Amino acid sequence: MADRDERPPDGAARPSSRAPALRVEPPSSLSSCVLLPQQGVHARVPMPWLGFGTYKLAHAREAVGSALQLGYRAVDSAFIYGGEKTEPQTGAALEAALEAMAREELFVTTKHWRKFHGYEPSLACLRTSLRRLRLEYVDLWLMHWPGPAWKTMSRRKDEMAANGVWHYAAAGHERESLPALRAETWRAMEDALAQGLARSIGVSNFNIQHLQESGTLKKTARIWPPAVNQVELNPYYQQRELQEYCAAEGIVLQAYASLGGQDASRATVQSLGGPLLEAPPVLDAASANSSLNFRAPSPLQVLLRWALQKRITVIPKANDPSRALENTRVFHFELSERQMNELDSLERGSAGRTCWRNDPMRMLDFD
Ligand SMILES: NC(=O)c1ccc[n+]([C@@H]2O[C@H](COP(=O)([O-])OP(=O)(O)OC[C@H]3O[C@@H](n4cnc5c(N)ncnc54)[C@H](OP(=O)(O)O)[C@@H]3O)[C@@H](O)[C@H]2O)c1
């Protein structure tokens, strides 16, 4: 891995005085790292700016294995992916890779699943993930969702209209008990950190309200803020206030669905003006960035670069190794200020959120 001297990245916004230093190296190569500002026992954990996503991988063992051969060192997994099949397959790929490399060279993320909210269930969830991943610790453990879990997968629209969606919340996950339950999950995560089962802890799909939470979590937390907030983020759905909030608080933002994601229906994509990959500012930036020395970046590379230039870490997923390789080639070109502004103009507000489309809480409008 490259040398990790501490210096601010070129042109990056300076964090506020109370925010911990967020960065080690600017995103300049596949091995460059952002410094996770976790307080507590594991301060200064370096995380690659670019990792490999595993959601909906058809053959996770092969895909993760070849991604690691291509040079990826960060892998983003989750308890729930692939109907719980992705973690074990990822574990097999990691085990094979670790025959030839040191554990410290890898950065493995996994995510707690929301049906395990609460102290003991959360730790049991992590133990299962570790067993499946064949690891003694993960580098980052995320709370996948602020909640709630559902008591059934089949939620009827007429019943939800009549009784509200909380009608389907699992026992103990009712609206009023959720913040306290989430705080118990976080307490388990803090203990996992202290026990060395995770080198850093963070959250995912948290909005500002969840991060600020005047209620239980922030008040009771021993370690706060979370090192990372992993959220849907791309030019259609930029979450600018969240970007500012996280930068000010010293929380590293990690984007998922940087390439447009995998969950959007055709109708949703049409309502946004077409696929992100075909949006004119993306195509323009792709064609304008060729030079004598470099092939023009592809639209996908432009999208990844857009996030990296905002100092947002990325975890694109690709089944095909040639696509996975293409997604690593985002360090040899720079988008101009004008191109960044044009990409910014694609913002569609909350309509741009396309992931979790069958989840009635996807807009996160709960405490
Ligand atoms: N925390 C959360 O709630 C959450 C939610 C969603 C995702 N995530 C994480 O974030 C990762 C990334 O998000 P995502 O997988 O939803 O979407 P994404 O990375 O935005 O997009 C993946 C899609 O882009 C395609 N693609 C990738 N590279 C390509 C290339 N070079 N050329 C053409 N197409 C390409 C993939 O196709 P193929 O695979 O067919 O090659 C796949 O359909 C996930 O894998 C997961 O690890 C987290």
The ligand as a Gaussian input file, in Angstrom:
#p B3LYP/6-31G(d) Opt

LIG

0 1
 N      -26.180000       0.338000       2.353000
 C      -27.150000       0.087000       1.495000
 O      -28.341000       0.178000       1.815000
 C      -26.787000      -0.298000       0.090000
 C      -27.775000      -0.319000      -0.898000
 C      -27.400000      -0.675000      -2.195000
 C      -26.074000      -0.971000      -2.465000
 N      -25.137000      -0.960000      -1.484000
 C      -23.703000      -1.311000      -1.746000
 O      -23.219000      -0.439000      -2.753000
 C      -22.746000      -1.193000      -3.869000
 C      -22.946000      -0.413000      -5.150000
 O      -24.312000      -0.103000      -5.383000
 P      -25.209000      -0.922000      -6.438000
 O      -24.621000      -2.259000      -6.618000
 O      -26.599000      -0.832000      -5.992000
 O      -25.138000      -0.116000      -7.745000
 P      -24.026000       0.516000      -8.685000
 O      -22.659000       0.165000      -8.251000
 O      -24.409000       1.928000      -8.849000
 O      -24.357000      -0.167000     -10.068000
 C      -24.155000      -1.499000     -10.320000
 C      -24.697000      -1.736000     -11.726000
 O      -23.837000      -1.102000     -12.683000
 C      -23.390000      -2.071000     -13.607000
 N      -21.989000      -1.788000     -13.942000
 C      -20.942000      -1.804000     -13.085000
 N      -19.807000      -1.497000     -13.713000
 C      -20.131000      -1.314000     -15.010000
 C      -19.383000      -0.988000     -16.174000
 N      -18.084000      -0.765000     -16.080000
 N      -20.062000      -0.892000     -17.362000
 C      -21.391000      -1.087000     -17.432000
 N      -22.149000      -1.383000     -16.356000
 C      -21.527000      -1.508000     -15.156000
 C      -23.533000      -3.404000     -12.916000
 O      -23.706000      -4.400000     -13.885000
 P      -23.165000      -5.912000     -13.715000
 O      -23.101000      -6.231000     -12.286000
 O      -24.162000      -6.706000     -14.466000
 O      -21.815000      -5.961000     -14.328000
 C      -24.762000      -3.200000     -12.058000
 O      -25.938000      -3.400000     -12.818000
 C      -23.564000      -2.490000      -3.755000
 O      -23.061000      -3.530000      -4.539000
 C      -23.518000      -2.727000      -2.269000
 O      -22.283000      -3.283000      -1.876000
 C      -25.481000      -0.598000      -0.211000

